[in-house]
Amino acid sequence: MKMFVISDNVDTQMGLRLAGIEGVVVHDIDALKLALDSVFADKSIGILLLTSVVFDLDRETLLDLKLNRTEPLIVEISDRHKSHEVQSMIDATISKIIGKVV
């Protein structure tokens, strides 16, 4: 089972490639759809990593795929440009689950 990354920047894609994870760089929704079609056709890919910027290109569709597809496992990752927002993403997720914490 392989991992694959769809990134919005070459730095993230190349860094993960050095770790043995292949991937592509996309900048628009059409390129994202083509990359997703390719990933879903490859049954050897078990985990799909998407950077936050890529996830934001079509968040609604990707969340639907994440919740309703059994394979591959779809994971949103922060890259160097979004890493400062990780805490706010965690806070927002917790707030959605349990409500606003004072």
C-alpha positions as CSV (number, residue, x, y, z in Angstrom):
1,M,0.0,0.0,0.0
2,K,1.4,3.4,-1.1
3,M,1.0,7.0,0.0
4,F,0.5,9.8,-2.5
5,V,0.4,13.6,-2.0
6,I,-1.4,16.2,-3.9
7,S,0.3,19.5,-3.0
8,D,0.0,23.2,-4.0
9,N,3.7,23.7,-3.9
10,V,6.8,22.0,-5.1
11,D,8.6,22.2,-1.7
12,T,6.1,20.0,0.1
13,Q,5.9,17.6,-2.9
14,M,9.7,17.3,-3.1
15,G,10.1,16.9,0.6
16,L,7.7,14.0,0.7
17,R,9.2,12.5,-2.4
18,L,12.5,12.4,-0.5
19,A,10.7,10.3,2.1
20,G,9.5,8.0,-0.7
21,I,6.0,9.4,-1.2
22,E,5.2,10.3,-4.8
23,G,2.9,13.1,-5.7
24,V,1.8,16.0,-7.9
25,V,1.5,19.7,-7.7
26,V,-1.8,21.3,-8.6
27,H,-3.0,25.0,-8.6
28,D,-6.6,24.8,-9.8
29,I,-9.7,22.7,-9.4
30,D,-9.4,21.1,-12.9
31,A,-5.9,19.8,-12.2
32,L,-7.1,18.6,-8.8
33,K,-10.0,16.6,-10.4
34,L,-7.6,15.0,-12.8
35,A,-5.2,14.1,-10.0
36,L,-8.0,12.6,-7.9
37,D,-9.2,10.5,-10.9
38,S,-5.7,9.2,-11.3
39,V,-5.4,8.4,-7.6
40,F,-8.8,6.6,-7.4
41,A,-7.9,4.5,-10.4
42,D,-4.7,3.3,-8.7
43,K,-5.7,0.6,-6.2
44,S,-2.2,0.5,-4.7
45,I,-2.6,3.9,-3.1
46,G,-3.9,3.5,0.4
47,I,-3.4,7.0,1.8
48,L,-3.9,10.3,0.0
49,L,-2.4,13.4,1.5
50,L,-3.7,16.8,0.5
51,T,-2.2,20.1,1.6
52,S,-4.6,22.6,3.2
53,V,-4.5,24.9,0.2
54,V,-5.4,22.1,-2.2
55,F,-8.2,20.9,0.2
56,D,-9.6,24.5,0.1
57,L,-9.9,24.3,-3.7
58,D,-12.9,22.1,-3.3
59,R,-13.4,21.5,0.4
60,E,-17.1,20.4,0.2
61,T,-16.4,17.6,-2.4
62,L,-13.2,16.5,-0.6
63,L,-15.0,16.3,2.7
64,D,-17.7,14.2,1.1
65,L,-15.1,11.9,-0.4
66,K,-13.2,11.7,2.9
67,L,-16.4,10.6,4.7
68,N,-17.9,8.3,2.1
69,R,-14.9,6.5,0.4
70,T,-13.3,3.6,2.1
71,E,-10.1,3.8,0.1
72,P,-7.9,5.6,-0.1
73,L,-7.8,7.2,3.4
74,I,-7.9,11.0,2.7
75,V,-5.8,13.2,5.0
76,E,-5.5,17.0,5.0
77,I,-2.0,18.1,6.0
78,S,-0.5,21.5,6.8
79,D,2.4,22.7,4.8
80,R,4.9,25.3,5.7
81,H,2.6,28.1,4.7
82,K,-0.4,27.0,6.8
83,S,1.4,25.4,9.8
84,H,0.7,28.5,12.0
85,E,-3.0,27.8,11.6
86,V,-2.9,24.3,13.0
87,Q,-4.1,25.3,16.5
88,S,-7.0,27.3,15.1
89,M,-8.0,24.3,13.0
90,I,-7.9,22.1,16.0
91,D,-9.9,24.6,18.0
92,A,-12.5,24.9,15.3
93,T,-12.9,21.1,15.0
94,I,-13.3,20.7,18.7
95,S,-15.9,23.6,18.8
96,K,-17.9,21.9,16.0
97,I,-17.9,18.6,17.9
98,I,-18.6,19.7,21.5
99,G,-19.6,23.3,21.2
100,K,-17.9,26.6,22.1
101,V,-15.6,26.2,25.1
102,V,-15.2,29.3,27.3
